[in-house]
Amino acid sequence: MSTSVLQLISSFGFFGAEGVVLELSKELSRVGIDLYVGVFRNRQNPHTELANGAKGYGLKTGVFPCNGRFDPKTVFLIREFAKEKGIDLIHSHGYKANFYSAMAASFTRLPLITTCHNWIGTGFKMKFYERLDKIILRRFNKVIAVSDEIKREILNLWLPKSKVSVISNGIDLNRFEGIGNNKIREELKIDPHCKVVGTIGRLTEEKGHIYLLQTAKEVLKRFSDAIFLIVGSGSLKEELEDQAKAMGLENKVIFTGVRRDIPEILNSIDVFVLPSLIEGLPMVLLEAMAAQKPIIATKVGEIPKILEQGKLGFLVKPKDVRGLADAIVSVLKDNDKINKISRKLYNKVRDNYSSEKMAERYLRVYQEILRNKKIFPADNHGYGQVKWKKTDVP
């Protein structure tokens, strides 16, 4: 009998955390975990893109309607789903999923783990939810941080050290093999001789896109044929588009909206820029490394560690428009130095940040929790000796 796990997340689209859930679910399903990808269908923001993507890989899903800030019916639906499907463990991602998981598991022996991707609240409401989340974490059997910085923040909540671990995010490297030439530039009407500076992420305040627009104006003074590609969507989309027009950049900045062909997008650019103000361990940074693209990023979160304090990419301070512009121009003018480290970027992500390695580490956490609950004995399942083999999910 296989072990059943529910991955649960409240989603606002398909971004970094959703990518983690999907990659983890794909890998765990390959070694026999009976896995379900659960998402909320919120009345105001009914984003179920993750569930649709999971179905595309043959994964089982659950969609839970949720109306308002607290919907008792949603708690009941999650609890009944767990009972019906024989769920042995709930693995939640984000404050809302944490809250509903804890409520659904109340008065049961159902173990809980959570992954803390980041706390990024800027408004009063978000800060309140994050404070609530930090209280709820004490209810969980295990709390996973995606970076050392987030782990330190969690430990400041007086959680026992034994409850908190760091597991780095991972990506599926197979997606970046055999990309070759693509028609992205042709589709977006970009001259093949232009240099393209690209970024990918939610269009929200903490991602720092406004500083990239200011940087674009500086770069274009020195590199007039550059094009800036901004991939993603979010609450600031219209505001950023208006800013670009006001700055006279409407012919130099392309907003693509959400794209699912990220490997092809990365293959079409010359340099990847991540101007974030706050980060944990960004999946898109790992994807840029897998695509062997030169990287310019801010010194936040786990980024300096991944880029070896600047040995594998350019690091600048957040909001440093001049520093960002100088780094971009330097890369666009001299590709020789960058080409020498491109393979190192790929090797590092392969050796440390693959979805396979991420899943191996999570599986050990599942083993630890479920053995203590006498649900996951190694002699019945043999997961202690799992041989990880890359096969396509049916």
Summary of the structure (lengths in Angstrom):
residues: 394
radius of gyration: 21.4
end to end distance: 19.9
largest distance: 66.0
contacts: 1330
relative contact order: 0.13
helix: 47%
strand: 18%
